[in-house]
Amino acid sequence: MNADLCSVVPVPLWLLHEDELSGWLERQAPPIRQWLAAQNFKAERHRVALLADADGRLAAAVGGLGKRHGKLSLWDAAGFVERLPPQRFALAQTFAPAEATQIALGFAYAAYRFERYRNGRAEPGATLDQPVGADRTYVELAVAALTMARNWINTPAADFGPAELAAAARDLAGRHGAAFREWVGPELVSANFPAIHAVGRASARAPRLIELRWTPGGERALPKVVLIGKGVCFDTGGLDLKPSAGMALMKKDMGGAAVTLALAHMCMSARIAADVRVLVPAVENSVSGDAYRPGDVLATRKGLTVEVGNTDAEGRLVLCDALALADVEQPDVMIDFATLTGAARVALGPEVPALFGSDAELVAGLARTAAAEHDVLWPMPLWAPYDEELGSKVADMNNVSASAFAGAIFGALFLKRFVTASPRWLHVDLYAWNPRERPGRSLGAEPQGVRAVFRFLMERYGAG
């Protein structure tokens, strides 16, 4: 480890908004004011100025937060990790507890490196001592969960297929004393999960449905929470084959499953006062002589038949069996996460997951919590008049609409048909990927919604 990172005394770090700089400078010695003036330092966002002592050693650092835009988020802090020298720092001023927590989380999040396939290790970035008032337990839990999810999403499909995803879920169950079960290959047919089997049967890697069940224990009856994640470990598009450019990122098509398992890890670790059930349909959507075809009519667990209008709309087909299974228990809340539609990205871009739900009050509450946690989820309408466009002349429904519009809404409306008994269902259509380099956010996996939904569920149920 870098010797500087192990230093006994951390380097003081000031984080200042542009409107705070002049007042701060007035309290500094003339050499500091002159040095920052010579550098034309104006506390621009993520800009760093280093201050030396009389012997030329690093004495302190100043980081710019830019213009004031509300409460600080982890993204305000994350950009400093690679701009500061790789040493140990400590905040030189205090922040409100919520902001201190976000700053700590930002430094920890930006320290992530995916190094599974690299020879040698990357140089570490700057580290930050836990700020006064920060929720250390939450930061450590969130970082652990997000790191797991990022590693899973970043791993190529050759090394993280349905069996490996199931192994990761089994591992998680073992850590928390949760019950684990899976239905694999032909078992899916005999157990009445025909849509999951149909999508995954063309692959040499057997499809499966993964289940975890966990309870904090005790005598009292607890509300039930079901978390469902789309686990398409690679998506060729099936016989409606994607172009090569569209296939390039399809290792991330299990991003919903990664988010679901990471969220479950946080909930179980915090001992949420609810019974937690996790369902992950895990498949590869491949091409072979046994691939399901456009025009095929698939059975589903719900009893509804589905005409396949497009084999590349496979996520909703594997999710529908899992939703139907969960719906029978009528949980208090059921939430599914899926990299479901390109249409959601057209509407909202890669950074803003689309949020749908059957309960408007629940959707609004989650959106508020997500905004406060700086893990945004954007409410979208389940526009009922569009539902008829999922009709079919040969089956109960089609898996796609003939319309070129509102693709994210059609995906959500399709799923909604399989949730008829549960009072509160939420659907998150996310991208799970950061497509460009930004301060503190490397190109690659982005497990969206984990922190937001964890906060929301903990506020709703508390700890057991």
N, C-alpha and C positions, 0 to 999 in steps of 0.2 A: 504493500500500500504506500501511496505517496506520503512521505514524511510530514509534509505540510498539513495533510489532512488529520494527522494524529497530534497536532500541536496542542499544548495544554490550554493556551489562551486563544480563544477565537478572535478573529478580526472583526471589529465593529462595522456594521453595515447600516447605512441610513437609506430609507426608501422614501422618496419625496415626490409629491405632485408638483407640477409646474408652478401652481399658485402658492406653494409653500417655500419655494427655493429662496426668494429674496429675504423672507423673515429668518430662515435658517442661516443664510450667509451673514446676516447682521450679527449673529452670535458666534461667528467663527473668527479665528485669528486672521490678520491681514494676508499672510502668505497663502492661506487656503482660498480666500476670496480671489486673490490674484491668480492663483493656479487654475481655478475653475473658470475664471474669466478668460484666461489665455486659451483654454480648451473650448471656449464658447459653449460650455455645458449649461443647458437650460432645463434639465430634468425631463427630457423627452423620453417617451415610453421605451423602456428596456435599455436606455443608454447608461453606461457605467463610467464613473470617474474614480480613479485610484489615488489615494493620498499617502504620501511617504512621510516618515519621521526624519529627524535630522541626520540619521545615519543612512538614509536611502532605503530603509526597509518599509514594507507595506504596513501602514498604521491604521488605515480605515478605507472604506469604500462608500460611494454614494451611487444609488441606483435611481433612475428616473421612472416615475409612474405615469408620466404624461399628463394630459388634461384630466380633470376629475370627471368621472362618469358614473358615479354611484358607488356601491359597495365594491371593495376589492375582490377579485376572483383569483383562482389558482393560475389563470392564464396571465395575469398581471405579474406574477412572481416567477413563473416557469422560465421566462426568457432570460433570466439572469444566470442560470446555471452554467451555460456555456460562454457567457460574456465575462464572468468573473474568473479570476485565476483559480485553479483547483486547490483551494484551501478551505479551512473551516471558518465559517462566519457566524455571527450572532447579531440579531437586530439591535440597533442602538436606541430605538424608541419603542414605545408600546402601542399596540393596536387593540381595537375591540376584539373580544374573543372570536367572533365569527370570522373577522378578517385575518386574525392571527392564524386561525385554522386553515384558511384558504392559502395563505402565504406558505405555511409549512407543507401543505399538500402540493402546491405548485412546484416547490423545490424537489420534493420526493418524486413527483410524476415525471419531471424533466430529467431525472437521473436514470430513467429506464433505458436499457440497451438490449436489443435482440441479438445475441451473439452465438446462438446455437451452431451456426455454420461458419463462423469466423475462426481463423487461426490467430491466437493471441487475443488479448482483451483490449478494449478501447480505454483510453485515458479517462479517469473519473473526472466529473465536473466538480464545481463548488458544492459544498454541503452547508446546511444551515442548522444550528442548534434549535431545538424546539422553542418557538417564541413563547413568551409569557402569555398565559391565557388560552393558548391553543389546546384543542381537544386531541391530545396525543393518541388516545385509544382509537378514536375515529380515524385519524390520519393513518395510523399503522394498519388498521383493518382495511381501509379503502385502498391503500397502496398495494397490499397483498392481493386483494381481490382483482384490482385492475391489472396488476402484473400477470396474474394467471390468465386472465382473459386475453391480454395482448399477446402473450406467448402462444396461446392456442390459435388465435386468429392469424398470427404471422407465420405459423408453421405450414410449410407446403403440404398439399393433400397427400402426397406420397408417404409422408410420415405422420399424418393425422387424419385418418379415415374414420369410418363409423366405429370400428373396433377400438381405435385409440381414444376416440371421444367417449365411448362407453367406459374405457379403463380410467379415464380422468374423472368421470362421474362416480365410478365405484370407489376410487381413491378418496374423493371428497366425502362420500357417504361414510367411509371408514373413519375418517378424521372426526366426524361429528356424531357417530353412533346412529346414523340414519339407515333405514332399510333400503336395500338396493334390489332392483329387479330389471330384467330386460327380456324382450321377446325378439328372437333372431330368425331371419330367413323365413322358412315355411311356417314357423310358429306364429308369425304375423297373420297368416291366412286362417289358421285354425283358431286363433284368438280373436278373429274378426277385426283386423286392422288392414283391410284390403287395399286402401289407397296408398298407405305407406309402402306396402309390399310392391305394388304396381310400379311406383316411381323408382324404387331401388333395385328391382329384380334384374335389371340388365347388367349391373356391375358384378364383377368377380368378388367384390367385398360386400358381404351380406348386409342388407338393410336391417334396422332394428328400432325398437321403441324402448327408451331408457326411462326408468322411474326411480325416484328417490322419495322416501317418506320420512319426515322428521317431526318430533314433538318435543317441547321443552319438559314434558312430564308433569306430574302433579295430578290431583284428583279432579280438578274442575274441568268442565268442557270448554274448549277453546274454539274460536273461529277458525275456519279453514281458508288458507291461501294457496292458490295453485299458480305456479310459474311454468310457462311453456316456451320452449325455444326452438326455432327452426335450425335443424342440424344437417343441412345439405353440405357435406364436406367437400364436394366439388360438383360444379354444375356445368356440364357441356351444353345444356339446353335440350338434351335428348335429341330425338329425330328432327325437331325444329332447331337444328344446330346453331349455336352462337358463332359469329365470326371470331377470328383469333383475338382481335382487340377486346371483344366482349368477354372472352374466356380468361383473359390474362389475370384478373383479380378474383377468380371464382374460388380460390382457397378460402376467401373470407365469407363465403355464402353460409358458413355455420356461425356467423357472428351473433345471431340471435341466441344460439345455444350457449356460446361463450358468455354472453351477457347474463343469461339466465342462471348459469352455474355460479358465476361470480357473485351475482346478487344473492343467491341461495347461501353461498359461503358467508356473506356478511350477515344475513338474517340469522343463520344458525349460530354464528360466532357471538352475536349480540343477544342470543337467546330470546328472540322475539316471542311475544305471548300469543302465538298462533301455531296451529298445525300447518306445516309446510309440505306441499307436494310439488315435485318437479317432474315434468314430462318433456323428453327430448326425442323427437323422431329423427333418427340419424341415418342418412342415405348418401349414396352418390347417384347423381342423375347422369347415367352413362348411355352409350350407344352400343347395342349388340343385336343379335337376332331375336333376343327376348325383350327388347325395349318396348315400352308402351307407345302407342301410335296416336297421331292426330286422328280424331274421329272415333277412337275407342270410347266405350262407355264403361266407366269404372264404378264399382260398388264402393260404399263408404260405411263406416261403423254406424253412422246415424240412420242408415237405411235409404238415404237419398242417393240417386244415381247421377253421375257427372259425365257429360260428354266432354272429351278432351279437345278443346279448341286450339290449344298450344301446349306442347310438351315442355316449353320453357317457363310455363307458369306452374312449376312443380311445387313451390313452397307451400302454397295454399292447400295443395292436395295432401301433403304429409301432415300439415297442421290440422286439417279438418278431422282426422281420426283421433288425434290427441285431444282436441277440443271437445269432441263428442264424449270421449271417455271421462274427462274431467267434469263435464256439464252434469252428468248424472248425480254427482255428489252435491251439487248446488253450493259451491264454496261461497264464502262471503265476498271474496274478490278473486277473479281469474285474470291473469295478465299474460299475453303472449308477446314475444319479441321476435322480429324476423327482418332479414334483409329481403323484403318482399317485392318491391316494385321500383323500377327506374323512374316511374312517374312521380313518386314522392321526391326524388332527387331533382327532377325537372322543376317541381313546384317550390321546393324549399332548399335545394342545394345539399351538399354532403354533410354540413355541420348541424343541421336542424332536423331531427327525427320527427315524423308525423305521428300524432297521437289521436286515436279514435276510441270511442267507448259508447257503451249502451246507457250509461248514467251520466248526464251532463254535469251534475254537481261533482261527481267523482273526477271527471276529466278536468274540470276547472280547478279543483283542489290540487291534483297532481301537477298541473301546469304551473300553478303558483309556487309549489314547493320546488319544482325543477328550476324555475327562474331564480329563486332565492339561493339554490345550491349551485348556480352557474352550470347547470347540466340540462340545457333547455330541451323541452318537448313541446311541440306546437300543435294545439287542437285543430283538428280537421273534421268536416261534417260527414256523418253517416247519412248521406242524402238518399232517403228512402225512394223517391221517384225513379232513381237510377236502377233500382233493384231488378226491375222487369227486363232490363237489357242483358241480364245473365241467363235468360231463358234459352231453352233448347227444344227442337222439334222431335228429338228422339230420346231425351232423358229429362230428369227433373230440373237440371240446370246445366250450364256450360261453365268451364273454369275460367273463361275470359269473355269479355264483351266485344261485339263487333265495332264498338265506338273507338275512335282514336283518342278520346278525351277521358279525363278523370280516372286514370288507371289505378291510382292509389285508393280511391274511394271504392272502385269495383272490387279490388282485392279485399278490402275490409268488409264490404257487403257480402262477399262470398263466405268469409269466415263467420260472419254473424249468423248465417243460416244454421250453423252447427252449435250455436249457443242459444238455447231456448228456455232452459230452466234456471240458469244462474242469474241472479239479480244484477250483478255488477261485473262487467267484462271490459277490459282495456286491451287495445292492440297498438303496439309500437312498431312502426315501419322505419327502420334505421339503416344507415349505410355501413357503420362499423369500421370505417376506414378514413384516414387522413390523407387526402390525395396530393398534398403539397407540404414542403418544408416550411415550418413557421417557428418562431421563437418558443422553445420548450416543447414543441410537438413535432417529432420526426415523422417523416412519411411512413405510413403503415397503420397498424391496428389502432382503432379508437373505440373502446367499449362504451358506447353512449347509453345513457339512461340508468346505469348501475347506481350511481350516487343518488340521483333524484328519486328513484323508486324506493331505494333503501330508506331514505329520510322519510318519505311519504308513508311507508308501511310502519316504520317505528313510531311515527307520530300517531298513526291510527290505532296501533295495537299495544305499543309499549313493550317493555321487556318482561319476560316471565320469571 
